[in-house]
Amino acid sequence: MKPGWRYAKAAVTGTRHAADGRGCEDFAVARIIGSARGNVLAACVCDGAGSSPQAATGARVAAEAFLTVAGDRLRDAGGLVDERDLADFLSFAALAVTLKAFTEKNPARDYATTLMGALVSESWSAFVQVGDGAMVVPSAPGRWELVFEPQRGTYANETYFLTDDDARLRAHVAVRPYGVAEVALFSDGLERLLIREAAGSPVAEAFFNEMLPAVRGSGAPGEDLVLAQALSAYLSSEAINARTDDDKSLILASRLLPAHPLPEGAAATDEHSHAASG
């Protein structure tokens, strides 16, 4: 099996939601999916609509459905997906939310949520998004770029949701013929901190350049629970809460690359090389 990924994720309750007696309505999930072509990172962040009474449930159901159908497709299709597949994954996630609403005898809009999904293999990368929040990937060593612009509506704080009738038509989808070495996904609660409005790079690159080394340094594949706990504490800190009162979710992932073979007689080390960009 080809090298996998290491990642850390967190979703924390914003101070405004805490004051209102509501829990976190973001949901972040990631998995490493084995396929015939090697391991694929699957990551998804969903942000339940603040005006929807079942927002947290909608976010969780959508994210888990997206990763489930993506995993099934990757295993059945030999480790490849295309843009139509991404749109189908989105439709499946929307159907899962609608069925959840039906079983609980509520309207689907009560479960409204955004969705961002990333699937990254060694040789390709696939992304899909409905709503706000953002995904970033390396563009050069120490440089980062948005995969898509966050989707915003006509008015301030307005966006689009998976349960909208035209969600599939509005969705951003992209498949790139190369595998990126790192990826980050974050909900709109972090947009003000991590996306710049001024000229120059739209991404607050210093944040990712400071945060990713810890993920790169985690040796084992899969989720680093120690880093995840530290990430959760950081997102709940006064320094972050002073700048945003919304729920905040973040996934940081870095590819595990194989160590280069050592010349005969050379001393082995525990260090692994790491590409800064795909």
Contacts in CASP RR format, 6 or more apart in sequence:
PFRMAT RR
TARGET T0000
AUTHOR 0000-0000-0000
METHOD contacts of the structure
MODEL  1
MKPGWRYAKAAVTGTRHAADGRGCEDFAVARIIGSARGNVLAACVCDGAG
SSPQAATGARVAAEAFLTVAGDRLRDAGGLVDERDLADFLSFAALAVTLK
AFTEKNPARDYATTLMGALVSESWSAFVQVGDGAMVVPSAPGRWELVFEP
QRGTYANETYFLTDDDARLRAHVAVRPYGVAEVALFSDGLERLLIREAAG
SPVAEAFFNEMLPAVRGSGAPGEDLVLAQALSAYLSSEAINARTDDDKSL
ILASRLLPAHPLPEGAAATDEHSHAASG
1 34 0 8 1.000
1 38 0 8 1.000
1 39 0 8 1.000
2 37 0 8 1.000
2 38 0 8 1.000
2 39 0 8 1.000
2 122 0 8 1.000
3 39 0 8 1.000
3 122 0 8 1.000
3 221 0 8 1.000
3 255 0 8 1.000
3 256 0 8 1.000
3 257 0 8 1.000
3 258 0 8 1.000
4 32 0 8 1.000
4 39 0 8 1.000
4 41 0 8 1.000
4 221 0 8 1.000
4 222 0 8 1.000
4 255 0 8 1.000
4 256 0 8 1.000
5 32 0 8 1.000
5 39 0 8 1.000
5 41 0 8 1.000
5 120 0 8 1.000
5 221 0 8 1.000
5 222 0 8 1.000
5 253 0 8 1.000
5 254 0 8 1.000
5 255 0 8 1.000
5 256 0 8 1.000
6 215 0 8 1.000
6 216 0 8 1.000
6 217 0 8 1.000
6 218 0 8 1.000
6 219 0 8 1.000
6 220 0 8 1.000
6 221 0 8 1.000
6 222 0 8 1.000
6 223 0 8 1.000
6 224 0 8 1.000
6 253 0 8 1.000
6 254 0 8 1.000
6 256 0 8 1.000
7 30 0 8 1.000
7 41 0 8 1.000
7 43 0 8 1.000
7 215 0 8 1.000
7 222 0 8 1.000
7 223 0 8 1.000
7 224 0 8 1.000
7 251 0 8 1.000
7 252 0 8 1.000
7 253 0 8 1.000
7 254 0 8 1.000
8 214 0 8 1.000
8 215 0 8 1.000
8 218 0 8 1.000
8 223 0 8 1.000
8 224 0 8 1.000
8 227 0 8 1.000
8 228 0 8 1.000
8 230 0 8 1.000
8 231 0 8 1.000
8 251 0 8 1.000
8 252 0 8 1.000
9 28 0 8 1.000
9 29 0 8 1.000
9 30 0 8 1.000
9 43 0 8 1.000
9 223 0 8 1.000
9 228 0 8 1.000
9 231 0 8 1.000
9 249 0 8 1.000
9 250 0 8 1.000
9 251 0 8 1.000
9 252 0 8 1.000
10 28 0 8 1.000
10 228 0 8 1.000
10 231 0 8 1.000
10 232 0 8 1.000
10 235 0 8 1.000
10 248 0 8 1.000
10 249 0 8 1.000
10 250 0 8 1.000
11 24 0 8 1.000
11 26 0 8 1.000
11 27 0 8 1.000
11 28 0 8 1.000
11 187 0 8 1.000
11 247 0 8 1.000
11 248 0 8 1.000
11 249 0 8 1.000
11 250 0 8 1.000
12 24 0 8 1.000
12 26 0 8 1.000
12 232 0 8 1.000
12 235 0 8 1.000
12 236 0 8 1.000
12 247 0 8 1.000
12 248 0 8 1.000
12 249 0 8 1.000
13 22 0 8 1.000
13 23 0 8 1.000
13 24 0 8 1.000
13 236 0 8 1.000
13 247 0 8 1.000
14 24 0 8 1.000
14 241 0 8 1.000
14 244 0 8 1.000
14 245 0 8 1.000
14 246 0 8 1.000
14 247 0 8 1.000
14 248 0 8 1.000
15 241 0 8 1.000
15 245 0 8 1.000
16 245 0 8 1.000
16 246 0 8 1.000
17 23 0 8 1.000
17 24 0 8 1.000
17 25 0 8 1.000
17 246 0 8 1.000
17 247 0 8 1.000
23 56 0 8 1.000
23 247 0 8 1.000
24 56 0 8 1.000
24 247 0 8 1.000
24 249 0 8 1.000
25 47 0 8 1.000
25 48 0 8 1.000
25 49 0 8 1.000
25 50 0 8 1.000
25 55 0 8 1.000
25 56 0 8 1.000
25 59 0 8 1.000
25 247 0 8 1.000
26 45 0 8 1.000
26 46 0 8 1.000
26 47 0 8 1.000
26 48 0 8 1.000
26 59 0 8 1.000
26 187 0 8 1.000
26 247 0 8 1.000
26 248 0 8 1.000
26 249 0 8 1.000
27 45 0 8 1.000
27 46 0 8 1.000
27 48 0 8 1.000
27 56 0 8 1.000
27 59 0 8 1.000
27 60 0 8 1.000
27 62 0 8 1.000
27 63 0 8 1.000
27 249 0 8 1.000
28 43 0 8 1.000
28 44 0 8 1.000
28 45 0 8 1.000
28 46 0 8 1.000
28 63 0 8 1.000
28 185 0 8 1.000
28 187 0 8 1.000
28 249 0 8 1.000
28 250 0 8 1.000
28 251 0 8 1.000
29 43 0 8 1.000
29 44 0 8 1.000
29 63 0 8 1.000
29 64 0 8 1.000
29 67 0 8 1.000
30 41 0 8 1.000
30 42 0 8 1.000
30 43 0 8 1.000
30 44 0 8 1.000
30 223 0 8 1.000
30 251 0 8 1.000
30 253 0 8 1.000
31 41 0 8 1.000
31 42 0 8 1.000
31 43 0 8 1.000
31 67 0 8 1.000
31 71 0 8 1.000
32 39 0 8 1.000
32 40 0 8 1.000
32 41 0 8 1.000
32 42 0 8 1.000
32 221 0 8 1.000
32 222 0 8 1.000
33 39 0 8 1.000
33 40 0 8 1.000
33 41 0 8 1.000
33 42 0 8 1.000
33 70 0 8 1.000
33 71 0 8 1.000
33 74 0 8 1.000
33 75 0 8 1.000
34 40 0 8 1.000
34 74 0 8 1.000
34 75 0 8 1.000
35 74 0 8 1.000
35 75 0 8 1.000
35 78 0 8 1.000
35 79 0 8 1.000
35 121 0 8 1.000
36 75 0 8 1.000
36 78 0 8 1.000
36 79 0 8 1.000
37 78 0 8 1.000
37 79 0 8 1.000
37 80 0 8 1.000
37 121 0 8 1.000
37 122 0 8 1.000
37 123 0 8 1.000
38 79 0 8 1.000
38 121 0 8 1.000
38 122 0 8 1.000
39 121 0 8 1.000
39 122 0 8 1.000
39 221 0 8 1.000
40 71 0 8 1.000
40 74 0 8 1.000
40 79 0 8 1.000
40 119 0 8 1.000
40 120 0 8 1.000
40 121 0 8 1.000
41 118 0 8 1.000
41 119 0 8 1.000
41 120 0 8 1.000
41 121 0 8 1.000
41 183 0 8 1.000
41 253 0 8 1.000
41 255 0 8 1.000
42 67 0 8 1.000
42 70 0 8 1.000
42 71 0 8 1.000
42 74 0 8 1.000
42 117 0 8 1.000
42 118 0 8 1.000
42 119 0 8 1.000
43 117 0 8 1.000
43 118 0 8 1.000
43 183 0 8 1.000
43 185 0 8 1.000
43 251 0 8 1.000
43 253 0 8 1.000
44 62 0 8 1.000
44 63 0 8 1.000
44 66 0 8 1.000
44 67 0 8 1.000
44 115 0 8 1.000
44 116 0 8 1.000
44 117 0 8 1.000
44 118 0 8 1.000
44 185 0 8 1.000
45 63 0 8 1.000
45 115 0 8 1.000
45 116 0 8 1.000
45 117 0 8 1.000
45 133 0 8 1.000
45 185 0 8 1.000
45 186 0 8 1.000
45 187 0 8 1.000
45 249 0 8 1.000
45 250 0 8 1.000
45 251 0 8 1.000
46 58 0 8 1.000
46 59 0 8 1.000
46 60 0 8 1.000
46 62 0 8 1.000
46 63 0 8 1.000
46 113 0 8 1.000
46 114 0 8 1.000
46 115 0 8 1.000
46 116 0 8 1.000
46 162 0 8 1.000
47 59 0 8 1.000
47 113 0 8 1.000
47 114 0 8 1.000
47 132 0 8 1.000
47 133 0 8 1.000
47 187 0 8 1.000
47 188 0 8 1.000
47 189 0 8 1.000
47 247 0 8 1.000
47 249 0 8 1.000
48 55 0 8 1.000
48 56 0 8 1.000
48 58 0 8 1.000
48 59 0 8 1.000
48 112 0 8 1.000
48 113 0 8 1.000
48 114 0 8 1.000
48 161 0 8 1.000
49 55 0 8 1.000
49 112 0 8 1.000
49 113 0 8 1.000
49 114 0 8 1.000
49 161 0 8 1.000
51 112 0 8 1.000
52 58 0 8 1.000
52 109 0 8 1.000
52 110 0 8 1.000
52 111 0 8 1.000
52 112 0 8 1.000
52 113 0 8 1.000
53 106 0 8 1.000
53 110 0 8 1.000
54 101 0 8 1.000
54 104 0 8 1.000
54 106 0 8 1.000
54 110 0 8 1.000
54 111 0 8 1.000
55 111 0 8 1.000
55 112 0 8 1.000
55 113 0 8 1.000
57 100 0 8 1.000
57 111 0 8 1.000
58 97 0 8 1.000
58 100 0 8 1.000
58 111 0 8 1.000
58 112 0 8 1.000
58 113 0 8 1.000
59 113 0 8 1.000
61 93 0 8 1.000
61 96 0 8 1.000
61 97 0 8 1.000
61 100 0 8 1.000
61 111 0 8 1.000
62 93 0 8 1.000
62 94 0 8 1.000
62 96 0 8 1.000
62 97 0 8 1.000
62 113 0 8 1.000
62 115 0 8 1.000
62 162 0 8 1.000
63 93 0 8 1.000
63 115 0 8 1.000
64 96 0 8 1.000
65 92 0 8 1.000
65 93 0 8 1.000
65 95 0 8 1.000
65 96 0 8 1.000
65 97 0 8 1.000
66 89 0 8 1.000
66 90 0 8 1.000
66 92 0 8 1.000
66 93 0 8 1.000
66 115 0 8 1.000
66 117 0 8 1.000
69 88 0 8 1.000
69 89 0 8 1.000
69 92 0 8 1.000
69 93 0 8 1.000
70 81 0 8 1.000
70 89 0 8 1.000
70 119 0 8 1.000
73 81 0 8 1.000
73 85 0 8 1.000
73 88 0 8 1.000
73 89 0 8 1.000
74 80 0 8 1.000
74 81 0 8 1.000
74 119 0 8 1.000
77 85 0 8 1.000
79 121 0 8 1.000
80 124 0 8 1.000
81 119 0 8 1.000
81 124 0 8 1.000
81 126 0 8 1.000
81 175 0 8 1.000
82 175 0 8 1.000
83 173 0 8 1.000
83 174 0 8 1.000
83 175 0 8 1.000
85 126 0 8 1.000
86 126 0 8 1.000
86 127 0 8 1.000
86 128 0 8 1.000
86 171 0 8 1.000
86 173 0 8 1.000
86 175 0 8 1.000
87 128 0 8 1.000
87 168 0 8 1.000
87 171 0 8 1.000
87 173 0 8 1.000
89 128 0 8 1.000
90 115 0 8 1.000
90 128 0 8 1.000
90 130 0 8 1.000
90 162 0 8 1.000
90 167 0 8 1.000
90 168 0 8 1.000
90 171 0 8 1.000
91 168 0 8 1.000
93 115 0 8 1.000
93 162 0 8 1.000
94 162 0 8 1.000
94 163 0 8 1.000
94 167 0 8 1.000
94 168 0 8 1.000
97 108 0 8 1.000
97 111 0 8 1.000
97 113 0 8 1.000
97 162 0 8 1.000
97 163 0 8 1.000
98 108 0 8 1.000
98 163 0 8 1.000
100 111 0 8 1.000
101 107 0 8 1.000
101 108 0 8 1.000
101 110 0 8 1.000
101 111 0 8 1.000
102 108 0 8 1.000
108 163 0 8 1.000
109 163 0 8 1.000
111 163 0 8 1.000
112 161 0 8 1.000
112 162 0 8 1.000
112 163 0 8 1.000
112 164 0 8 1.000
113 161 0 8 1.000
113 162 0 8 1.000
113 163 0 8 1.000
114 129 0 8 1.000
114 130 0 8 1.000
114 131 0 8 1.000
114 132 0 8 1.000
114 133 0 8 1.000
114 151 0 8 1.000
114 159 0 8 1.000
114 160 0 8 1.000
114 161 0 8 1.000
114 162 0 8 1.000
114 187 0 8 1.000
114 188 0 8 1.000
115 128 0 8 1.000
115 129 0 8 1.000
115 130 0 8 1.000
115 131 0 8 1.000
115 162 0 8 1.000
116 127 0 8 1.000
116 128 0 8 1.000
116 129 0 8 1.000
116 131 0 8 1.000
116 133 0 8 1.000
116 134 0 8 1.000
116 135 0 8 1.000
116 185 0 8 1.000
117 127 0 8 1.000
117 128 0 8 1.000
117 129 0 8 1.000
117 135 0 8 1.000
117 185 0 8 1.000
118 125 0 8 1.000
118 126 0 8 1.000
118 127 0 8 1.000
118 135 0 8 1.000
118 147 0 8 1.000
118 183 0 8 1.000
118 185 0 8 1.000
119 125 0 8 1.000
119 126 0 8 1.000
119 127 0 8 1.000
120 126 0 8 1.000
120 179 0 8 1.000
120 180 0 8 1.000
120 183 0 8 1.000
120 253 0 8 1.000
120 255 0 8 1.000
121 179 0 8 1.000
122 179 0 8 1.000
122 255 0 8 1.000
123 177 0 8 1.000
123 178 0 8 1.000
123 179 0 8 1.000
124 175 0 8 1.000
124 176 0 8 1.000
124 177 0 8 1.000
124 178 0 8 1.000
124 179 0 8 1.000
125 137 0 8 1.000
125 175 0 8 1.000
125 176 0 8 1.000
125 178 0 8 1.000
125 179 0 8 1.000
125 180 0 8 1.000
125 183 0 8 1.000
126 173 0 8 1.000
126 174 0 8 1.000
126 175 0 8 1.000
126 176 0 8 1.000
127 135 0 8 1.000
127 147 0 8 1.000
127 148 0 8 1.000
127 172 0 8 1.000
127 173 0 8 1.000
127 174 0 8 1.000
127 175 0 8 1.000
127 176 0 8 1.000
128 171 0 8 1.000
128 172 0 8 1.000
128 173 0 8 1.000
128 174 0 8 1.000
129 135 0 8 1.000
129 147 0 8 1.000
129 148 0 8 1.000
129 151 0 8 1.000
129 171 0 8 1.000
129 172 0 8 1.000
130 151 0 8 1.000
130 160 0 8 1.000
130 161 0 8 1.000
130 162 0 8 1.000
130 164 0 8 1.000
130 167 0 8 1.000
130 170 0 8 1.000
130 171 0 8 1.000
130 172 0 8 1.000
131 150 0 8 1.000
131 151 0 8 1.000
131 159 0 8 1.000
131 160 0 8 1.000
131 161 0 8 1.000
131 170 0 8 1.000
132 150 0 8 1.000
132 151 0 8 1.000
132 152 0 8 1.000
132 159 0 8 1.000
132 187 0 8 1.000
132 188 0 8 1.000
132 191 0 8 1.000
133 150 0 8 1.000
133 186 0 8 1.000
133 187 0 8 1.000
133 188 0 8 1.000
133 189 0 8 1.000
133 190 0 8 1.000
133 191 0 8 1.000
134 146 0 8 1.000
134 147 0 8 1.000
134 148 0 8 1.000
134 149 0 8 1.000
134 150 0 8 1.000
134 185 0 8 1.000
134 186 0 8 1.000
134 191 0 8 1.000
134 194 0 8 1.000
134 195 0 8 1.000
135 146 0 8 1.000
135 147 0 8 1.000
135 148 0 8 1.000
135 183 0 8 1.000
135 184 0 8 1.000
135 185 0 8 1.000
135 186 0 8 1.000
136 144 0 8 1.000
136 145 0 8 1.000
136 146 0 8 1.000
136 147 0 8 1.000
136 183 0 8 1.000
136 184 0 8 1.000
136 194 0 8 1.000
136 203 0 8 1.000
136 208 0 8 1.000
137 144 0 8 1.000
137 145 0 8 1.000
137 147 0 8 1.000
137 180 0 8 1.000
137 182 0 8 1.000
137 183 0 8 1.000
137 184 0 8 1.000
137 278 0 8 1.000
138 144 0 8 1.000
138 145 0 8 1.000
138 180 0 8 1.000
138 181 0 8 1.000
138 182 0 8 1.000
138 276 0 8 1.000
138 277 0 8 1.000
138 278 0 8 1.000
139 145 0 8 1.000
139 277 0 8 1.000
140 276 0 8 1.000
140 277 0 8 1.000
141 276 0 8 1.000
141 277 0 8 1.000
142 205 0 8 1.000
142 208 0 8 1.000
142 209 0 8 1.000
142 276 0 8 1.000
142 277 0 8 1.000
143 201 0 8 1.000
143 205 0 8 1.000
143 277 0 8 1.000
144 184 0 8 1.000
144 201 0 8 1.000
144 203 0 8 1.000
144 205 0 8 1.000
144 208 0 8 1.000
145 201 0 8 1.000
145 202 0 8 1.000
145 203 0 8 1.000
146 195 0 8 1.000
146 202 0 8 1.000
146 203 0 8 1.000
147 172 0 8 1.000
147 174 0 8 1.000
148 172 0 8 1.000
148 174 0 8 1.000
150 159 0 8 1.000
150 188 0 8 1.000
150 191 0 8 1.000
150 195 0 8 1.000
151 159 0 8 1.000
151 160 0 8 1.000
151 170 0 8 1.000
151 172 0 8 1.000
152 158 0 8 1.000
152 159 0 8 1.000
153 159 0 8 1.000
153 160 0 8 1.000
159 188 0 8 1.000
160 167 0 8 1.000
160 170 0 8 1.000
161 167 0 8 1.000
164 170 0 8 1.000
178 278 0 8 1.000
179 278 0 8 1.000
180 277 0 8 1.000
180 278 0 8 1.000
181 254 0 8 1.000
181 255 0 8 1.000
181 257 0 8 1.000
181 274 0 8 1.000
181 275 0 8 1.000
181 276 0 8 1.000
181 277 0 8 1.000
181 278 0 8 1.000
182 212 0 8 1.000
182 215 0 8 1.000
182 252 0 8 1.000
182 253 0 8 1.000
182 254 0 8 1.000
182 255 0 8 1.000
182 277 0 8 1.000
183 251 0 8 1.000
183 253 0 8 1.000
184 208 0 8 1.000
184 212 0 8 1.000
184 250 0 8 1.000
184 251 0 8 1.000
184 252 0 8 1.000
184 253 0 8 1.000
185 249 0 8 1.000
185 250 0 8 1.000
185 251 0 8 1.000
186 194 0 8 1.000
186 248 0 8 1.000
186 249 0 8 1.000
186 250 0 8 1.000
186 251 0 8 1.000
187 246 0 8 1.000
187 247 0 8 1.000
187 248 0 8 1.000
187 249 0 8 1.000
187 250 0 8 1.000
188 246 0 8 1.000
189 244 0 8 1.000
189 246 0 8 1.000
189 247 0 8 1.000
189 248 0 8 1.000
190 235 0 8 1.000
190 244 0 8 1.000
190 248 0 8 1.000
190 249 0 8 1.000
190 250 0 8 1.000
192 243 0 8 1.000
192 244 0 8 1.000
193 204 0 8 1.000
193 207 0 8 1.000
193 240 0 8 1.000
193 243 0 8 1.000
193 244 0 8 1.000
194 203 0 8 1.000
194 204 0 8 1.000
194 207 0 8 1.000
195 202 0 8 1.000
195 203 0 8 1.000
195 204 0 8 1.000
196 202 0 8 1.000
196 203 0 8 1.000
196 204 0 8 1.000
208 252 0 8 1.000
211 252 0 8 1.000
212 252 0 8 1.000
212 254 0 8 1.000
214 227 0 8 1.000
214 230 0 8 1.000
215 224 0 8 1.000
215 227 0 8 1.000
215 252 0 8 1.000
215 253 0 8 1.000
215 254 0 8 1.000
216 254 0 8 1.000
216 274 0 8 1.000
217 254 0 8 1.000
218 224 0 8 1.000
218 227 0 8 1.000
218 254 0 8 1.000
219 256 0 8 1.000
219 272 0 8 1.000
221 256 0 8 1.000
231 250 0 8 1.000
231 252 0 8 1.000
234 240 0 8 1.000
235 248 0 8 1.000
235 250 0 8 1.000
240 248 0 8 1.000
254 274 0 8 1.000
255 274 0 8 1.000
255 275 0 8 1.000
256 272 0 8 1.000
257 272 0 8 1.000
257 273 0 8 1.000
257 274 0 8 1.000
257 275 0 8 1.000
258 272 0 8 1.000
259 271 0 8 1.000
259 272 0 8 1.000
259 273 0 8 1.000
260 273 0 8 1.000
262 268 0 8 1.000
END
